[in-house]
Amino acid sequence: MKQVRALNQEYFRAYGPGGYEQNYKHLGFSMAPMLSAFRKNDLWPDSLLDSGCATGLTVRDLRKAGIKAYGIEIADYAVAKWPEDLKRYLKQMDMRDISVFKPDAFDCVFSNANMYLTKEENLKWLADVHKVTKQSLYLVTPFSDYPDSIPKDKERKFLETKNWWMETVPRFGFERCRGTSMLFRKV
């Protein structure tokens, strides 16, 4: 497994005022818009993989909403923070290895961690996601359109415009769902 040494206690402590856990709800992880996007596009997932789940908070919230959510995460520090009751739904692994899951393993793949991959890794990841998802891809990724909103650190390797994502993701067998920011239906 490739290690990401900088995604450690210092990183999570510096992730917004008060650290990652305190800022979880203020960093774009609100469940309401995500759940609404699934409903209005008739894409409610029975199962979902959070690719780069950090401390598992999104998995917890999705499970509370009735979705069988699972997560993968590479950072040792985040893994050490996983709540005991969620550990059975979480696996320490690199999101670049998502192809190990069987075809159509999940209804949806969700990710907020694509900025940690290079451009080439993101393109491979998109191809692999198409294989492991039955119906959709939901991305929450920082865009270079809003550079002041992105914490500066050496781990973020890839920041592209929203337009880049909107033009690139469909090349991998997805179409953007109207009325949503980054929900894509598998075609």
Sequence and secondary structure as in RCSB ss.txt:
>XXXX:A:sequence
MKQVRALNQEYFRAYGPGGYEQNYKHLGFSMAPMLSAFRKNDLWPDSLLDSGCATGLTVRDLRKAGIKAYGIEIA
DYAVAKWPEDLKRYLKQMDMRDISVFKPDAFDCVFSNANMYLTKEENLKWLADVHKVTKQSLYLVTPFSDYPDSI
PKDKERKFLETKNWWMETVPRFGFERCRGTSMLFRKV
>XXXX:A:secstr
    TTSSHHHHHTSSTT HHHHGGGTT  HHHHHHHHHHTT   SEEEEET TTSHHHHHHHHTT EEEEEE  
HHHHHT  GGGGGGEEE  GGGGGGS TT EEEEEES GGGS HHHHHHHHHHHHHHEEEEEEE   BTTSGGGS
   TT    B HHHHHHHGGGGTEEE TT SSEEEE 
